[in-house]
Amino acid sequence: MSIEVKISKRKIPYKSAMNALHKRIQKIKSSNANELIWILEHPLTYTAGIRSDKNEIIDKNVNVIKTNRGGKITLHNPGQKIIYFVLNLNKRKKDIRRLVNIIENSIIEFLSIYKIKSKKDKKNIGIWVNNKKIAAIGLRVSRWIAYHGCSINIKNNLDDYKKIIPCGLDNTKITSMTKETKINLFNIDRNLKKIFLKNINKI
């Protein structure tokens, strides 16, 4: 399978990104278009997954966008990297657990480049460093086309989490790469592209 990799330097509004993902899904369904890995950042945006609850919004002035991804309420903001996927599992292994496992392992491999030791949690999907969440995963599958993706906190403002209960967690249990390493955060986009492209092709 051929995967297109896009890296956006400007911040992409959340709804614009969703529109682009859905257009790619339709193209894959109708004409076998290339799959997609898209690395980007969003402006400050709060989103609610299909398992979210309105009680998870602490600041009632926050505008929350409802989505069809898995998971609860979370946020995207500058300094957080988003890796979106549109993957045609009809032409790969139809194994959602394997896909999630590959995404988790890719994040762990990426963080290790910067001397950050992280792990997954069987009960709470995502990636953790010293019992604090550094990366979130939210996927949806339609006719075996998997989309949405994951987010990794690089150098974003963690105070933005105080307005919500992120992913159903205590909002103090969130961390970022700048909180966990003193190493220069070099070649972020290049390393994300290399690792995810290599590992997704194992599916």
N, C-alpha and C positions, 0 to 999 in steps of 0.2 A: 504493500500500500504506500502511496505517496502522501507525505504530510507536508503541508505548507506551514512554515514558521514565520509569524509576524511579531515584530518588536516595535511597540509604539512608544515614542519619546514624549509626546504630549499626553496630558491626562485625558482619558476618554470618559465622557458621561456614561453612567451605568446603563441607562435606557438605550443609548446608541450602541453600546457593546452588545446588549441583548438582541437588538434588531439584527445586528450583523451575524450573531451566532445562529439565529433562526433562519436567516437567508441561506447560510451555509448548510444548515440541516436540510432544507428543502432541495438545495442543489445536489446534495449527496443522494437524497432519496430519488431524485428524478433523473440525474445524469452522471452519477458516479464521480462527482467533483472530488478534489483533493480533501483529505482530512485537514484539521487545523490545530495548531498550538499557537496561542496568542498571549504574549507577555506584555503587560501594561500596568498602569496605575489609574485609579479613579480619584476624582475630587471627593471630598467628604460625603459619604452616602451610607445610610442605614438601610439594611435589607432584611426581610423576614422570610424564612423558609417555610415549608409546609407543616412543620411541627412547632411553629412559633406560637407564643401566647402574648396577648396585649399587656399582661402583667410584667412582662420582661422589659417594658419601656419605662424607665425611671423618670426621665424628663418628657413630660407629655407634649412639649412643644416640638419634639423631634419629628421630622417627616420620615416615615418608614415606607419603603417600596416593597410591596408584596411580590414574591417570586415563586417559581415552581420547583426550585431546587430543594434537596433534602436539607434538614437541619433547622435551626432556630434563628433568632435575631443575631445579626452581627453587623460589623461596619467595615467599610473600605475608606481609606484616606491616603493622602500623599505620603510616600515613604513606605507604603505597603505594596508588595508586588503581587499581582494577580496572574495566575497561569490558567487560561481558559482552554478547554479542549472541545473539539467536535470529532468524535472517533466512531467509525463504522464497525461495530463489533460483529456485524453480519459477515465481514470478511476477515475477522480475527477470531479469538476465542470468546464465546459468549459466557463470560465469567466476570460478573461485577465485582466479586470479592477479590479476584486477582487484579483487576484494574485498580481498585482502591489500595491494595497492598503495594502495587508498583508506584502509585503516587506517593504513598507514605514513605517508601524506601528511597524514592528520588529526593524528597525533601530532606530526609536524614543524611543522604549522601551529599547534598548541596551544603547543608549546614556544617558538615564535617570539614569542608574545605577551609572554613573560617574558625576551626578548632572549637566548634560548638557541639557538645555531646547531647544528642536528643534521642527520644524514644517514642514509640506509639503506645496507645492504651487501648486494650480490647473493649473496655466499657465506654470510653469517650473518644470518638473518632477525632483524629487530628494528631499533631506532633507536639511533644512536651519537652521542656527543659527545666529541670529542678522543680517539677510539679507545677510549672506555669506553661500555659499554652502559647506557642509561637507561630503555629500554622493551623489553618482550618481547611476542611474539605467538604464540598457540597456538590453532589452530582444528581443528574436526572437521566433516565434512559427512556427513549421512545423508539419502539420498533428496532431495538438493539442499536440505536445511535445514542452514544453517551455524550453528554455535554455539561456545561458549567465547568467547575474545576476546583482550584485551591488558591489560598492566599497565604503569604508569608510576611510576617512583620519584620521589616528591615530597619527602618529608622523613622517610623511614623510616630505621631503624637498619641501616646497611650491614654492621655486624659480624656480623649474622645469616647473611650469605652465607659466612662463613668455615667453616661446618660442612659445606659442600657444594662441588662443582664446578658452579657454576650455568650451565646451558645449555651445558655442556661447555667453559666458559671458565675461565681463571685468575680466582679470586674477587677479585682486586684490580682487575680490569678492569670494575668496576661503579660507576656513579655515580648521583647524584640531583639533582633540581632545586636543592636548597639548596646543593649543592656547586658548582653551575655558574652561579649568578646571585646578585646581591645585591639584586635587585628583590623587593619585597613580593609574596608569592604570593597574590594576591587573586582572588576569584571562580573558584576552581578548578572546582568542580562546574558552575557556570553556563557557563563557557567550554567545558568538555568536552561538555556537552549540546549547545550551539549548533553546535560544529564537527562532531561526529560525526553529528548528526541531518541537518545540511545535506549532508554528503558521502556518507553511506550512501544518501540518496535519489537519488544520481546513478547508482546501480547499475541 
